[in-house]
């Protein structure tokens, strides 16, 4: 059966729920975050979800925080040439994989498309808009704590949460996610929200990936001081960028990291353990870039970026 996103001179009518046409959503990037969102949207029964992938997934198996296992099959398309424009694109690749999504975005986007960027960092629009044509780009702050020990198999640690800017597109995305199990909230101060998340990511991702240890590594006082330094640099850059963060942000972040469960880690840790490229450039690299532009020194983040870059270039991710 032809996928609903496939091209055809005589496309079939959209599937309907009752008397309403289903909303078409293409998910590009089916790692842990993309898979959780795709499964959640599909579960509503009113969203037609298609996974844009390079090789078959063979279904999703998601272990919920309480231990329940949910299996679902999302229709898949492997060739960008077989898709056409949709109402929503969920871009859930890692930030450093964005350029690789360009062939999908070129075909999926038109003037009526909204691209929801589920990526880390503070440069969502700058990174994605040049590839999205006439589509509107909706940046987000993603709070989805999950790991993918193998492709299509996801372990979810907490309820998925996404923060969007207070806007018409943000409100429509929140409505799209109703009854999906994904909490979507909006904020008037999205700059602060993105930098608050980056302050957390500057420490948790770099430290866990470099040490190849989960969050209990922050119980080590020296590691805690390193995490504090990484966050404080990010906070100073954030403040100069217009974010309204507390002076004791670094203390708060480190305290949070030191109380996280023994099984908690970071997506960068999972990527290094699995031998995959790591997203350090959108995290610590972004702190360095913006800091340099604003004249703020960031030696700890520069060091972390250099070390993670060296690991990635050597191919010794695991």
C-alpha atoms as a printed R data frame, in Angstrom:
    type eleno elety resid chain resno       x      y      z
1   ATOM     1    CA   UNK     A     1   0.000  0.000  0.000
2   ATOM     2    CA   UNK     A     2   1.381  3.408 -0.950
3   ATOM     3    CA   UNK     A     3   2.387  5.551  1.995
4   ATOM     4    CA   UNK     A     4   0.180  8.598  2.567
5   ATOM     5    CA   UNK     A     5   3.244 10.764  2.080
6   ATOM     6    CA   UNK     A     6   4.179  9.223 -1.224
7   ATOM     7    CA   UNK     A     7   4.004 11.204 -4.421
8   ATOM     8    CA   UNK     A     8   1.409 10.339 -7.013
9   ATOM     9    CA   UNK     A     9  -0.341 12.226 -9.823
10  ATOM    10    CA   UNK     A    10  -3.613 11.147 -8.197
11  ATOM    11    CA   UNK     A    11  -3.022 11.065 -4.443
12  ATOM    12    CA   UNK     A    12  -5.473  9.063 -2.385
13  ATOM    13    CA   UNK     A    13  -7.772 10.943  0.026
14  ATOM    14    CA   UNK     A    14  -6.338 11.455  3.477
15  ATOM    15    CA   UNK     A    15  -7.575  8.934  6.053
16  ATOM    16    CA   UNK     A    16 -10.322 10.383  8.231
17  ATOM    17    CA   UNK     A    17 -11.415 10.104 11.824
18  ATOM    18    CA   UNK     A    18 -15.169 10.569 11.796
19  ATOM    19    CA   UNK     A    19 -15.697 13.513  9.467
20  ATOM    20    CA   UNK     A    20 -12.281 15.153 10.034
21  ATOM    21    CA   UNK     A    21  -9.171 14.654  7.892
22  ATOM    22    CA   UNK     A    22  -6.185 13.360  9.850
23  ATOM    23    CA   UNK     A    23  -3.228 15.689 10.245
24  ATOM    24    CA   UNK     A    24  -0.140 14.477  8.399
25  ATOM    25    CA   UNK     A    25   3.130 14.476 10.334
26  ATOM    26    CA   UNK     A    26   6.520 13.344  9.053
27  ATOM    27    CA   UNK     A    27   9.158 12.520 11.653
28  ATOM    28    CA   UNK     A    28  12.740 12.893 10.450
29  ATOM    29    CA   UNK     A    29  15.141 11.289 12.905
30  ATOM    30    CA   UNK     A    30  13.848  8.181 14.668
31  ATOM    31    CA   UNK     A    31  16.233  7.979 17.592
32  ATOM    32    CA   UNK     A    32  14.912  7.990 21.145
33  ATOM    33    CA   UNK     A    33  13.290 11.443 20.953
34  ATOM    34    CA   UNK     A    34  11.796 11.035 17.492
35  ATOM    35    CA   UNK     A    35  10.478  7.567 18.279
36  ATOM    36    CA   UNK     A    36   8.781  8.674 21.497
37  ATOM    37    CA   UNK     A    37   7.086 11.612 19.756
38  ATOM    38    CA   UNK     A    38   6.091  9.551 16.716
39  ATOM    39    CA   UNK     A    39   4.541  6.833 18.878
40  ATOM    40    CA   UNK     A    40   2.757  9.384 21.055
41  ATOM    41    CA   UNK     A    41   1.233 11.238 18.112
42  ATOM    42    CA   UNK     A    42   0.202  8.006 16.406
43  ATOM    43    CA   UNK     A    43  -1.539  6.857 19.595
44  ATOM    44    CA   UNK     A    44  -4.026  9.752 19.395
45  ATOM    45    CA   UNK     A    45  -5.759  8.178 16.417
46  ATOM    46    CA   UNK     A    46  -6.096 11.550 14.674
47  ATOM    47    CA   UNK     A    47  -2.547 12.048 13.432
48  ATOM    48    CA   UNK     A    48  -1.149 10.240 10.408
49  ATOM    49    CA   UNK     A    49   2.530  9.729 11.255
50  ATOM    50    CA   UNK     A    50   5.225  8.609  8.839
51  ATOM    51    CA   UNK     A    51   8.828  7.886  9.793
52  ATOM    52    CA   UNK     A    52  11.455  9.157  7.362
53  ATOM    53    CA   UNK     A    53  14.347  6.728  7.779
54  ATOM    54    CA   UNK     A    54  17.406  5.499  5.912
55  ATOM    55    CA   UNK     A    55  16.802  1.814  6.711
56  ATOM    56    CA   UNK     A    56  13.786 -0.107  8.048
57  ATOM    57    CA   UNK     A    57  13.047  0.089 11.773
58  ATOM    58    CA   UNK     A    58  10.732 -2.885 11.968
59  ATOM    59    CA   UNK     A    59   8.513 -1.294 14.591
60  ATOM    60    CA   UNK     A    60   9.051  0.485 17.904
61  ATOM    61    CA   UNK     A    61   9.218 -1.017 21.366
62  ATOM    62    CA   UNK     A    62   9.073  1.600 24.139
63  ATOM    63    CA   UNK     A    63   9.572  0.733 27.796
64  ATOM    64    CA   UNK     A    64   7.632  3.227 29.902
65  ATOM    65    CA   UNK     A    65   8.913  4.624 33.242
66  ATOM    66    CA   UNK     A    66   6.721  2.194 35.154
67  ATOM    67    CA   UNK     A    67   8.070 -0.778 33.225
68  ATOM    68    CA   UNK     A    68   5.171 -1.348 30.847
69  ATOM    69    CA   UNK     A    69   6.256 -2.115 27.302
70  ATOM    70    CA   UNK     A    70   4.352 -0.618 24.368
71  ATOM    71    CA   UNK     A    71   4.889 -1.749 20.802
72  ATOM    72    CA   UNK     A    72   3.778  0.140 17.721
73  ATOM    73    CA   UNK     A    73   4.469  0.146 14.016
74  ATOM    74    CA   UNK     A    74   4.891  3.499 12.268
75  ATOM    75    CA   UNK     A    75   4.707  3.560  8.439
76  ATOM    76    CA   UNK     A    76   8.189  4.142  7.035
77  ATOM    77    CA   UNK     A    77   9.625  5.755  3.918
78  ATOM    78    CA   UNK     A    78  13.291  5.245  3.020
79  ATOM    79    CA   UNK     A    79  13.610  7.532 -0.009
80  ATOM    80    CA   UNK     A    80  13.089 11.316  0.157
81  ATOM    81    CA   UNK     A    81  11.951 11.230 -3.467
82  ATOM    82    CA   UNK     A    82   8.838  9.350 -2.327
83  ATOM    83    CA   UNK     A    83   7.471 12.071 -0.027
84  ATOM    84    CA   UNK     A    84   5.552 15.286 -0.592
85  ATOM    85    CA   UNK     A    85   4.616 18.264  1.552
86  ATOM    86    CA   UNK     A    86   2.895 17.710  4.897
87  ATOM    87    CA   UNK     A    87   1.340 19.914  7.555
88  ATOM    88    CA   UNK     A    88   3.979 19.165 10.190
89  ATOM    89    CA   UNK     A    89   7.575 17.982 10.113
90  ATOM    90    CA   UNK     A    90   9.124 16.857 13.376
91  ATOM    91    CA   UNK     A    91  12.877 17.187 12.988
92  ATOM    92    CA   UNK     A    92  14.381 14.988 15.689
93  ATOM    93    CA   UNK     A    93  17.838 14.331 14.310
94  ATOM    94    CA   UNK     A    94  20.793 15.340 16.433
95  ATOM    95    CA   UNK     A    95  21.908 18.889 15.670
96  ATOM    96    CA   UNK     A    96  25.041 17.742 13.856
97  ATOM    97    CA   UNK     A    97  22.886 15.576 11.555
98  ATOM    98    CA   UNK     A    98  20.708 18.469 10.368
99  ATOM    99    CA   UNK     A    99  22.439 18.888  7.009
100 ATOM   100    CA   UNK     A   100  21.781 15.227  6.264
101 ATOM   101    CA   UNK     A   101  18.047 15.878  6.637
102 ATOM   102    CA   UNK     A   102  18.072 18.458  3.823
103 ATOM   103    CA   UNK     A   103  16.725 16.088  1.110
104 ATOM   104    CA   UNK     A   104  13.753 15.225  3.348
105 ATOM   105    CA   UNK     A   105  13.038 18.846  4.263
106 ATOM   106    CA   UNK     A   106  13.201 19.948  0.632
107 ATOM   107    CA   UNK     A   107  10.379 17.553 -0.276
108 ATOM   108    CA   UNK     A   108   8.298 17.784  2.908
109 ATOM   109    CA   UNK     A   109   8.144 21.575  3.281
110 ATOM   110    CA   UNK     A   110   5.980 24.183  1.614
111 ATOM   111    CA   UNK     A   111   4.244 27.391  2.678
112 ATOM   112    CA   UNK     A   112   1.759 25.520  4.866
113 ATOM   113    CA   UNK     A   113   4.335 23.394  6.677
114 ATOM   114    CA   UNK     A   114   5.588 23.898 10.208
115 ATOM   115    CA   UNK     A   115   8.927 22.328 11.156
116 ATOM   116    CA   UNK     A   116   9.184 21.488 14.852
117 ATOM   117    CA   UNK     A   117  12.859 21.290 15.805
118 ATOM   118    CA   UNK     A   118  13.431 18.788 18.613
119 ATOM   119    CA   UNK     A   119  17.137 19.432 19.044
120 ATOM   120    CA   UNK     A   120  19.468 20.710 21.718
121 ATOM   121    CA   UNK     A   121  21.198 24.075 21.719
122 ATOM   122    CA   UNK     A   122  20.131 27.667 21.130
123 ATOM   123    CA   UNK     A   123  20.581 27.899 17.354
124 ATOM   124    CA   UNK     A   124  17.502 26.019 16.109
125 ATOM   125    CA   UNK     A   125  16.196 28.583 13.643
126 ATOM   126    CA   UNK     A   126  19.616 29.558 12.294
127 ATOM   127    CA   UNK     A   127  20.434 25.887 11.714
128 ATOM   128    CA   UNK     A   128  17.154 24.710 10.165
129 ATOM   129    CA   UNK     A   129  15.496 27.665  8.404
130 ATOM   130    CA   UNK     A   130  17.924 27.679  5.439
131 ATOM   131    CA   UNK     A   131  16.893 24.078  4.697
132 ATOM   132    CA   UNK     A   132  13.145 24.463  5.227
133 ATOM   133    CA   UNK     A   133  12.263 26.744  2.321
134 ATOM   134    CA   UNK     A   134   8.956 28.556  2.870
135 ATOM   135    CA   UNK     A   135   8.026 26.482  5.922
136 ATOM   136    CA   UNK     A   136   7.855 28.055  9.383
137 ATOM   137    CA   UNK     A   137  10.335 26.799 11.964
138 ATOM   138    CA   UNK     A   138   9.211 26.196 15.548
139 ATOM   139    CA   UNK     A   139  12.121 25.849 18.006
140 ATOM   140    CA   UNK     A   140  11.589 23.845 21.179
141 ATOM   141    CA   UNK     A   141  13.171 22.876 24.457
142 ATOM   142    CA   UNK     A   142  13.024 19.098 24.731
143 ATOM   143    CA   UNK     A   143  12.783 17.337 28.073
144 ATOM   144    CA   UNK     A   144  12.619 13.704 27.001
145 ATOM   145    CA   UNK     A   145  14.796 11.508 29.190
146 ATOM   146    CA   UNK     A   146  15.236  8.318 27.203
147 ATOM   147    CA   UNK     A   147  17.879  5.995 25.849
148 ATOM   148    CA   UNK     A   148  17.944  3.748 22.823
149 ATOM   149    CA   UNK     A   149  20.127  0.697 23.520
150 ATOM   150    CA   UNK     A   150  19.354 -0.542 20.026
151 ATOM   151    CA   UNK     A   151  17.522  0.863 17.039
152 ATOM   152    CA   UNK     A   152  13.779  0.923 17.530
153 ATOM   153    CA   UNK     A   153  14.059  0.004 21.210
154 ATOM   154    CA   UNK     A   154  13.541  2.888 23.617
155 ATOM   155    CA   UNK     A   155  13.696  3.139 27.396
156 ATOM   156    CA   UNK     A   156  11.793  6.157 28.713
157 ATOM   157    CA   UNK     A   157  12.740  7.439 32.192
158 ATOM   158    CA   UNK     A   158  10.090 10.141 32.712
159 ATOM   159    CA   UNK     A   159   7.050 11.701 31.063
160 ATOM   160    CA   UNK     A   160   8.041 13.472 27.832
161 ATOM   161    CA   UNK     A   161   7.881 17.266 28.049
162 ATOM   162    CA   UNK     A   162   8.382 19.906 25.379
163 ATOM   163    CA   UNK     A   163   8.466 23.707 25.785
164 ATOM   164    CA   UNK     A   164   7.591 25.974 22.862
165 ATOM   165    CA   UNK     A   165   7.549 29.762 22.386
166 ATOM   166    CA   UNK     A   166   4.233 31.425 23.109
167 ATOM   167    CA   UNK     A   167   2.942 31.798 19.559
168 ATOM   168    CA   UNK     A   168   0.231 30.626 17.208
169 ATOM   169    CA   UNK     A   169   2.415 27.792 15.934
170 ATOM   170    CA   UNK     A   170   3.319 26.822 19.486
171 ATOM   171    CA   UNK     A   171  -0.351 26.649 20.461
172 ATOM   172    CA   UNK     A   172  -1.174 24.554 17.407
173 ATOM   173    CA   UNK     A   173   1.628 22.119 18.188
174 ATOM   174    CA   UNK     A   174   0.358 21.796 21.764
175 ATOM   175    CA   UNK     A   175  -3.093 21.003 20.374
176 ATOM   176    CA   UNK     A   176  -1.580 18.445 18.016
177 ATOM   177    CA   UNK     A   177   0.014 16.669 20.991
178 ATOM   178    CA   UNK     A   178  -3.140 16.509 23.111
179 ATOM   179    CA   UNK     A   179  -3.813 12.961 24.397
180 ATOM   180    CA   UNK     A   180  -0.403 11.825 23.135
181 ATOM   181    CA   UNK     A   181   1.221 11.438 26.546
182 ATOM   182    CA   UNK     A   182   3.553 14.320 25.671
183 ATOM   183    CA   UNK     A   183   3.251 17.478 27.765
184 ATOM   184    CA   UNK     A   184   3.642 20.651 25.682
185 ATOM   185    CA   UNK     A   185   3.786 24.008 27.451
186 ATOM   186    CA   UNK     A   186   4.535 27.498 26.173
187 ATOM   187    CA   UNK     A   187   6.633 30.341 27.540
188 ATOM   188    CA   UNK     A   188   6.859 34.045 26.784
189 ATOM   189    CA   UNK     A   189  10.600 33.985 27.561
190 ATOM   190    CA   UNK     A   190  11.885 31.314 25.219
191 ATOM   191    CA   UNK     A   191  15.417 32.740 25.262
192 ATOM   192    CA   UNK     A   192  15.679 32.012 28.972
193 ATOM   193    CA   UNK     A   193  14.159 28.553 28.526
194 ATOM   194    CA   UNK     A   194  16.672 27.548 25.843
195 ATOM   195    CA   UNK     A   195  19.665 28.824 27.781
196 ATOM   196    CA   UNK     A   196  18.477 27.167 30.990
197 ATOM   197    CA   UNK     A   197  18.457 23.843 29.151
198 ATOM   198    CA   UNK     A   198  21.843 24.556 27.590
199 ATOM   199    CA   UNK     A   199  23.317 25.300 31.023
200 ATOM   200    CA   UNK     A   200  22.231 21.830 32.097
201 ATOM   201    CA   UNK     A   201  23.473 20.214 28.892
202 ATOM   202    CA   UNK     A   202  26.842 21.970 29.047
203 ATOM   203    CA   UNK     A   203  27.640 19.950 32.153
204 ATOM   204    CA   UNK     A   204  25.710 16.695 31.973
205 ATOM   205    CA   UNK     A   205  26.509 15.767 28.384
206 ATOM   206    CA   UNK     A   206  30.182 16.684 28.357
207 ATOM   207    CA   UNK     A   207  31.038 15.166 31.739
208 ATOM   208    CA   UNK     A   208  29.158 11.892 31.306
209 ATOM   209    CA   UNK     A   209  30.454 11.434 27.753
210 ATOM   210    CA   UNK     A   210  34.068 12.201 28.675
211 ATOM   211    CA   UNK     A   211  34.062  9.964 31.747
212 ATOM   212    CA   UNK     A   212  31.732  7.350 30.199
213 ATOM   213    CA   UNK     A   213  29.824  7.286 33.472
214 ATOM   214    CA   UNK     A   214  26.225  8.020 34.450
215 ATOM   215    CA   UNK     A   215  25.039 10.872 36.665
216 ATOM   216    CA   UNK     A   216  26.466  9.536 39.955
217 ATOM   217    CA   UNK     A   217  29.852 10.709 38.629
218 ATOM   218    CA   UNK     A   218  28.863 14.172 39.900
219 ATOM   219    CA   UNK     A   219  29.132 12.886 43.462
220 ATOM   220    CA   UNK     A   220  32.891 13.252 43.008
221 ATOM   221    CA   UNK     A   221  33.706 16.751 44.353
222 ATOM   222    CA   UNK     A   222  36.223 17.469 41.591
223 ATOM   223    CA   UNK     A   223  33.734 16.472 38.912
224 ATOM   224    CA   UNK     A   224  31.103 18.620 40.605
225 ATOM   225    CA   UNK     A   225  33.466 21.607 40.465
226 ATOM   226    CA   UNK     A   226  34.120 20.958 36.780
227 ATOM   227    CA   UNK     A   227  30.392 20.815 36.103
228 ATOM   228    CA   UNK     A   228  29.951 24.045 38.056
229 ATOM   229    CA   UNK     A   229  32.583 25.801 35.931
230 ATOM   230    CA   UNK     A   230  30.999 24.634 32.666
231 ATOM   231    CA   UNK     A   231  27.581 25.865 33.752
232 ATOM   232    CA   UNK     A   232  28.827 29.190 35.093
233 ATOM   233    CA   UNK     A   233  30.460 30.014 31.763
234 ATOM   234    CA   UNK     A   234  27.213 29.148 29.981
235 ATOM   235    CA   UNK     A   235  25.241 31.293 32.436
236 ATOM   236    CA   UNK     A   236  27.449 34.309 31.784
237 ATOM   237    CA   UNK     A   237  27.021 33.910 28.022
238 ATOM   238    CA   UNK     A   238  23.281 33.415 28.505
239 ATOM   239    CA   UNK     A   239  22.959 36.599 30.546
240 ATOM   240    CA   UNK     A   240  24.755 38.574 27.849
241 ATOM   241    CA   UNK     A   241  22.345 37.033 25.313
242 ATOM   242    CA   UNK     A   242  19.291 38.324 27.166
243 ATOM   243    CA   UNK     A   243  18.419 35.268 29.258
244 ATOM   244    CA   UNK     A   244  17.124 35.885 32.763
245 ATOM   245    CA   UNK     A   245  18.845 33.148 34.767
246 ATOM   246    CA   UNK     A   246  19.569 33.171 38.521
247 ATOM   247    CA   UNK     A   247  23.069 34.043 39.715
248 ATOM   248    CA   UNK     A   248  23.297 30.655 41.437
249 ATOM   249    CA   UNK     A   249  22.338 28.713 38.286
250 ATOM   250    CA   UNK     A   250  25.513 26.621 38.428
251 ATOM   251    CA   UNK     A   251  24.831 25.634 42.048
252 ATOM   252    CA   UNK     A   252  21.296 24.608 41.139
253 ATOM   253    CA   UNK     A   253  22.328 22.563 38.120
254 ATOM   254    CA   UNK     A   254  25.050 20.667 39.952
255 ATOM   255    CA   UNK     A   255  22.718 20.008 42.883
256 ATOM   256    CA   UNK     A   256  20.152 18.590 40.462
257 ATOM   257    CA   UNK     A   257  22.715 16.392 38.733
258 ATOM   258    CA   UNK     A   258  23.979 15.035 42.048
259 ATOM   259    CA   UNK     A   259  20.480 13.907 43.047
260 ATOM   260    CA   UNK     A   260  19.542 12.178 39.794
261 ATOM   261    CA   UNK     A   261  18.993  8.424 39.845
262 ATOM   262    CA   UNK     A   262  21.876  6.038 39.390
263 ATOM   263    CA   UNK     A   263  20.500  4.885 36.034
264 ATOM   264    CA   UNK     A   264  20.298  8.396 34.568
265 ATOM   265    CA   UNK     A   265  22.744  9.464 31.910
266 ATOM   266    CA   UNK     A   266  22.736 11.764 28.897
267 ATOM   267    CA   UNK     A   267  22.142 11.344 25.187
268 ATOM   268    CA   UNK     A   268  25.816 12.118 24.617
269 ATOM   269    CA   UNK     A   269  26.788  9.289 26.945
270 ATOM   270    CA   UNK     A   270  24.455  6.871 25.143
271 ATOM   271    CA   UNK     A   271  25.900  7.991 21.817
272 ATOM   272    CA   UNK     A   272  29.483  7.497 22.921
273 ATOM   273    CA   UNK     A   273  28.748  4.077 24.391
274 ATOM   274    CA   UNK     A   274  27.049  3.076 21.138
275 ATOM   275    CA   UNK     A   275  29.892  4.435 19.012
276 ATOM   276    CA   UNK     A   276  27.731  7.145 17.447
277 ATOM   277    CA   UNK     A   277  28.786 10.775 16.731
278 ATOM   278    CA   UNK     A   278  28.128 13.093 19.671
279 ATOM   279    CA   UNK     A   279  26.219 16.385 19.785
280 ATOM   280    CA   UNK     A   280  28.907 18.404 21.577
281 ATOM   281    CA   UNK     A   281  29.006 21.228 19.043
282 ATOM   282    CA   UNK     A   282  25.400 22.309 19.653
283 ATOM   283    CA   UNK     A   283  26.041 22.246 23.409
284 ATOM   284    CA   UNK     A   284  29.512 23.250 24.583
285 ATOM   285    CA   UNK     A   285  30.431 24.435 21.108
286 ATOM   286    CA   UNK     A   286  27.483 26.833 21.101
287 ATOM   287    CA   UNK     A   287  28.611 28.314 24.421
288 ATOM   288    CA   UNK     A   288  32.060 28.889 22.922
289 ATOM   289    CA   UNK     A   289  30.706 30.403 19.683
290 ATOM   290    CA   UNK     A   290  28.276 32.789 21.309
291 ATOM   291    CA   UNK     A   291  30.803 33.654 24.008
292 ATOM   292    CA   UNK     A   292  33.410 34.553 21.393
293 ATOM   293    CA   UNK     A   293  30.885 36.737 19.583
294 ATOM   294    CA   UNK     A   294  30.092 38.566 22.823
295 ATOM   295    CA   UNK     A   295  33.673 38.776 24.051
296 ATOM   296    CA   UNK     A   296  33.154 36.388 26.998
297 ATOM   297    CA   UNK     A   297  35.932 33.841 27.661
298 ATOM   298    CA   UNK     A   298  34.807 30.218 27.990
299 ATOM   299    CA   UNK     A   299  37.968 28.170 28.665
300 ATOM   300    CA   UNK     A   300  36.224 25.214 30.328
301 ATOM   301    CA   UNK     A   301  33.746 24.807 27.491
302 ATOM   302    CA   UNK     A   302  36.523 25.274 24.938
303 ATOM   303    CA   UNK     A   303  38.470 22.461 26.586
304 ATOM   304    CA   UNK     A   304  35.445 20.175 26.741
305 ATOM   305    CA   UNK     A   305  34.660 20.886 23.088
306 ATOM   306    CA   UNK     A   306  38.241 20.163 22.029
307 ATOM   307    CA   UNK     A   307  38.338 16.852 23.929
308 ATOM   308    CA   UNK     A   308  34.989 15.689 22.571
309 ATOM   309    CA   UNK     A   309  35.992 16.741 19.073
310 ATOM   310    CA   UNK     A   310  39.210 14.735 19.348
311 ATOM   311    CA   UNK     A   311  37.299 11.662 20.498
312 ATOM   312    CA   UNK     A   312  34.859 12.000 17.609
313 ATOM   313    CA   UNK     A   313  37.587 12.539 15.009
314 ATOM   314    CA   UNK     A   314  39.520  9.514 16.220
315 ATOM   315    CA   UNK     A   315  36.485  7.297 15.780
316 ATOM   316    CA   UNK     A   316  37.027  6.103 19.351
317 ATOM   317    CA   UNK     A   317  33.530  6.977 20.530
318 ATOM   318    CA   UNK     A   318  33.092  3.786 22.488
